[in-house]
Amino acid sequence: MDQLNSFITDINDRYWYLIIALLLASGIYYTIRSRFAQFRLGREMVRLISEPSLTMENGRKGLSSFQSFTISAAARVGTGNVAGVAIAITVGGPGAVFWMWVTALIGAATSFVESTLGQLYKVKDHDSYRGGPAYYISRGLGKHRIAAVFAVVTIVTYPLVFNSVQANTIADVVSNSAGTSSTFVTFGLGLALAALTALVIFGGVRRISWVCQVIVPALALSYIGLGLVVIAMNIDAVPGMFVLIFENAFGLREIVGGGIGAAIMHGIRRGLYSNEAGMGSVPNISATAAVSHPVKQGLVQSLGVYFDTLVICSMTAFIILLSDPDFGQREGAGLTQNALALQFGDWAIHYLAVVIFFLAFSSVLGNYYIGQANVQFLTHSRIALNSFRVAVITCVFLGSVGSLALVWNVADLTMGVMVLINLLVIAPLSVIAFRLLDHYLDQRRRGINPTFAKRDMPDLAGVECWEGAQEGARIS
């Protein structure tokens, strides 16, 4: 097992230099090409969250921007925000936090492009819409084989590997809370988590959205509140904490595993795992919303990147750095638990175990839906879909008893493959996203609630929805 882990680590350390270069280059290009849309349209992003859903072609009320946002937040806000940030600080030093912020600020532009494309090339489903990179690769580029490869990689990465990570972190924090890591505890927890997962995922996307819109806001707000209390309790140390982050980010002060190379590598990797900008996962979820213009979901999902990294991830980093725990004694979520315990006492260990349990569980659901959209791209077989669901439930159970380091390294490897394919395919399609942005902003300047119909850009091939009337006229 150790040899396999070392082998995968060596691959990741080399391969991720290419991924990081592509992420930064594409993010900077999309930022400039969109005229810094992720910054100048911040107020518009917030406004769009509260827009009501539209009525779909079948007469049913579609998923709203907020519901789609909560499903994507469910996939984003989970172990990456707690365990991932802790691992980044342990291995890359406090400077990794700065590079997480950079990933979010630049990556929001990439998220805008991919989520807008996800909306444009969505297809009709029986109770909502579905779409994602496999759909815009196939319909927008006409590259059906590449689309199939991406769908398979996504199925392996999200509902299987990433859900193993979520389950592994749940087992870690519960064991730390219970003061034991016995096989009996992790086995029982794995069974319980698998049963809960089965209960929800067999209910379809609407049940997933209902669970996520209840769990994610409540738990995320409580975690933010606790982080703000930690900041208030240590307000005198806050300036020094920021100095520490910036010094370590540029190699001026090495702490733990720091140094600029480690800080950049682990900050961007963990930041990407958390906010998923450019990975090609969120477009699967953005496609589910019934909105009047594709750009609306592009902007909403850019806001999701900020919420995830600049708010939730930052809270974890501040809790750890202001508590000054003993780095290296714990890794992952256990480090964050111990940091909270130093501030509030042992009860905080149990509190965070509950928070992570529900956040990670909501991520399991969000990850599952990403996989389902890609299974349905490959086949309409009900047997295949149910077999996939059984595989997801099995991985949730197995992740509870797996090795933390191995699970995270496998996640890094498969995530890198997804990023590479997605960044290469959205590059030629990005011109369409920016045409749509100009179309959207022109209507906003004229005081119109933006709508889009296929007839507005008749040269676009592969667009199934967006007939016009049902998308833009009837707001329920």
N, C-alpha and C positions, 0 to 999 in steps of 0.2 A: 504493500500500500504506500509506504514512504517513497519507494522508487518511482511509482506511478505519479505521485504528487510532485516529486522533483522534476520529472520529465515534462509534465504539463506546465509547471512553473517556468522552466527554461523556454518553452515555446511561447508562453504569454509574454515574457520579458522582451523577447525579440519582436514578436508580431505586433505588440501594442505600440511600438514606436511608429509604425506605419499608420495604425488606426488613429493615434493622437494627431499626427501630422494632417491626416485627411479631415478629422473633426474640426481642428482649428482653422484649416484653410477654407473648408466649405462654410463654416459658421461666419468667418470674417467676410467671405464673398457675399453670402446671403444678407448679411447685415448691411453692407454697402449697397448692394443691388436693390434692397427694399427701402433704402434711404432711412435706415435705423428704425424700421417699423416697430421692433420689439420694445423700443424706448418711447418713441413719440406717440404711440397709440395705446399707452397704458390705461388711460381713462376709458377708452373704447372697450378694452378687454374686460374691465370690471363691469361695465354697463351690460355687456352681452351675457354675462353669467345669469342674470335674472330674466332673460327673455323667455316667454312662454313657448311651449312646444307647438309645432304645427300638426295639422291633420294629414295623415298619409293617404296614399291613393286608395287604400282599402277601407278608408273611413275611420280607422282607429287613430287615437291620439299617439303621436310618436314620442320618442324620448327627447326631453328638453336638453338644452345646453348644460344646465346644471347637473342633470342626471348623467349625461355623458362625461362631464367634468369629474363627477364623483367616482365613476368607474375607472377613469384614467388615474385619478388620485389614489384610488385603492391599489392599483398596480404599482404606482410610484411610491406612495407613502407606506413604507413597511420596514423590512429589516435593513434596507440600504440606508435609511435615515438614522437608524440607531446602531446596528451592528456594523454596517459598512463605513460610517463615519469614524467609529471607534477603531476599526482596523486600519483605516487610512492614516489616522493620527499615530497609532502605534508603530506602523511600518514606515510611513513617510514623514512623520513629524508634524507639528502644528501648521507648517507651511502648506500642507496638503489642503487645508481648509480654503486658503486663498485660491488655489487652482480649481477647487470645486465651484467657487463663485464665478471664476472666469468661464468655466464650462457652461454654467447656467446662463450668464449674460450673453455669450456668443451663441450658445446652443439654442436659445429661444428662437432665433431666426431660422435655424434648421428645422425646429419643431413646427414653426409656422408653415414652412413649405410642405413638409411631409403630411401634416394634418389637413391642409387645404386640399392637397391631391387626394387624400383618403376620402374626403367628402365628395369631391368632384366625381370620382370613379366608383362610388358606392353602388350596390345593387339592391334590389328589393328582396326582403326576407318576409317570412310569414307574419311576424309580429313587430318588425323593426327594419332597419337597414343593416347591411354588413359590407365591409370593405377592408382596405389596408394595402400594404405594398404589393402583395401578390396580385391584387386586382389592378392597381395602377401600372404595374409592370406589364401585365397581360393586355389590358385594355388601352393604356396610354402609349406603351412602346411596342406592343405586339410581340413581346418576347415570352412566349408561353412556357418554354422550358426553364428559363431563369426564374419565372414566377413560381413554378412548381418547386424548384430547388429552395427558393426563399421560404415558401410555405412549410416545407419539411424542416428546414433549419429552425424556423420560428416555433414549430410544434415541439421540437426537441428542447429548445432553449427555455421557453416560457412556462408552459404547463408542466413540463417534466423536470428540467434542471433547476429553474428558478423556484419552482414550488418546493423542491427538495431543500433549497436554501432557506425558504421561509419556515418550513417545518423544522429544520435544523436549529434555527435561531429560537423558535418557540421552545424547543426541548432544552436549549441552553439556558434561557432565562428562567424557565420554570424549575429546572434542576438547581440553578443558583438560588432561586427564591426558597425552594424546599430544603436547601442545604444538603442535597444528595444528588448523585448522578447515576443512581442504580439503574440497571437494565429494566427492572420492573417498572420504574417511573416512566422512563422514555418509551417503553413498549406500550404501556397503558395510554400515555398521552398521544402516541402515534395512532392508536386505534380510535381514540375519541376524535382526534382532528380529522382522520379519514372519514369517519361517519358523518361529521358535520359538513364536510366538503361534499359528500355524496348527496346529502339532504338538499343542498342549495343548487348544485350544478345540474341536477336532473330537472330543475324547475324552469330553465331557460333564462334568457337575457333579462327579462323583466324582473324575475325574482332576484337575480344578481344585482340589478340596479337598485332595487328596493333595499336590500341588505346594505349595500355600499353607501347609499345616501343617508342612512341612519348611523352607521358605524363610523365612517371616516370623519365627518365634521365634528362629532362629539369627542372622539378620542384625540384627534389632531389638535383641537382647541384646548383640551385639558393639558396636553403635553406642552403646547406653546405657553400656556399659563404657568406651568411649573418652571419652565425655562426662564420666563420673565421674573419669577420670584427669585431664582438663583442669581440672575443679573442684579436685581435690586439688593440682595443680601451681600453682594460682592462688588458694589458699584465702584469702589475705590480701585479695584484691581482690573477693571474693564480696559482702561487705556493701555496698561501694560500687556494685557492679553492681545490686543490688536497689534501692538509693536512686535510681540513674539511671533504672531502669525505672519506678518509681512517680512520680518527679518529671516525667518526660516524658509519662507517661500522662495527667496532669492539666494539661499545658501549662505546668508550672512551669519547665521547662528544655528549650528547643527544640534538638534536635540533628538533623542531616541534614535530612530533609523534615518533621521532627516537628510539634509543635503538637497540641493535643488533638483537633481535627477529623480530621487525617490519621491520628493514632494510633488513634482509635476505628474509623474507616472501614477502614483496611487491616488492623488487628488482627482485627476481626470477620470481614472477608471472607476473609482467609487462614486464620483459625481454623475458619471454617465449611467451607472447601474441604478442610481437613485432617481434621476430626472428623465432618463431614457431619451434625451433629445438626439435625434439622428439615428436611433437604433431601428426604427421601423415598427415599433410596437404600438405606440399611441395612435397612429393612423387607423389601426384596426378598431379602436374604440371611438375615435372622432367620427368615423363613418356612421355610427349608430344614430347620431342625433338627427332630428327632423328640423332643419333650419332653412331659412330662405336664401342663404348665400353661402358657398363653400368657405369663403374667407372668415366667416364668423367662427367656425370651429378652429381654423388656423390661429386666430387671435386668442380664443379661449384656452387652447392647449399651450400656447406660449406663456400665458399667465400661470398655467399649471406647473411649468418648469420653474418659474420664480417661487411659487408657493412651496414647492417641494424642496428646492435647494437653498434658496436665500432665507427661507423661514424655518422649515422643519429641520433640515440638516444643520443649519447654523445654531439652532437651539441645542442640538446634541453636542456640537463642538464647544459651545460656550459652557455647557454643564461640565464637560470633561476638563477643559482647560482652566476654568475658574475653581474647580475642586482640587486640581493638582493631584490626581490619584497616582498610584505607583504604576507607571506604564510597564507593560511586560508581564505583570503578575496575572492579569486577565486579558483576554482578547475578545473582540466582538462585543455583543450586547452586555456581557458581564462587566466590561469596563465601565459602560455607562451606568449600569446598576450600582456599581461600587462608588462611582462619582456622586450619584444622587444620595447614596447612603451617608457619605461624608458631609453632605449639606443638611439632610433632614433626619437622619437616623435610619435604622434598619427597615422601617415600614416602607421606605421608598423603593427598596429592592422588590417588595411584593407588588407595590403599585405599578412599577414599570413592567413587571412580568405580565400583569393584566393588560396594560396598554399595548405591549408588543404582541401579546396573544391575539388581540382583536385586530390590530393593524396588519399583522402578518396574515391573519386569516382572510381579511378583506383583499390583501394582495394575492392570495391563492385564488380567490374568485376572479379578480381582474385578469390575472395571468391565464386562468382557465379560458376565459372568454376570448382572449387573443388567440389561443390555440384553436378554439372551436371555429372561429372565423376562417382559419386557414385549413382546417379539416374540411369544412364545407366548400372551400374553394377547390380542393382536390377531388372530392366525391360527395354525392348526395345520399350515399348509403347510410341508412339508419343503424345498421350493424357496425359500420366503421365508426360512427359517432359515439355509440355506446361503448365500443371497445376502447376508444380514446379516453372516455370518461373513467373507465376502470383503470387504465394506465395512469391517469392523473392521480386518482385515489391511492394507487399503489405507491407512486413516487412520494406522495405526501407522507405516507407511513414510513417508507424507507429512509426519507430524509431526516426523520426524527432520531434515527440511531446511527447516522453516518458520521464521517470525519468532517469537522468544521473546515479545516484547511483544504481538503480535497474537494469538497462541495463548492466552495467559493472559487477555486482555481478552474474547475470545469465550467462554472458559470461564466468566468472571464473569457474562456476560450470560445465557447459557443456564442457569447455576446459579441465578441470581436468579429466573428464570421457574419453575423446579422448586420452589424454596422457597415462592414466593407461593402456588402451587396447593396444595402439601402442607399448609401452615399453615392455609389456609382450610378444607380438608376435614377435618383431624383435630380441629378445634375442636368441631364438633358430635358427633364420635365419641369424644371424650376421656372422656365420662361412662361409656362402656362400659369403657374401660381402667381407670378408677378403681373401677368395680364389681368388675372382675376382681382388682384389687389387694386390695380388702377381702376378697374370697373367698379369695385366696391366704394373706393374713396370718391370717385366722381359722383356717385349717388348721395353719399353722405354730405358732400359739399353743397348739393342742391336741396338738402333737408329731407331726403327720401330715405325711408327704411330700405336698405339695399336688398334687392332680389336678383336672382339669376335664373335664366332659362337657356336651354340648349340653343335656341334661335339667336341668342345674343352673340354666340361664338360658333357658328355652324361648321367651321373648319375643324373643330375638335372631334376626333373619332373615339369610339368606345364609351361614350357617355350614355348610360342607361336611364338614369333618373333625370330630374330637372326639366320636366315638360313645361313647368311654369305655373299654371293656375293652382295646382294643389300644393305647390311648394311655397308660393309667396303670398297668396291671397287670403287663405282661411287660417286665421290665428285663433286658437281655442284657449 
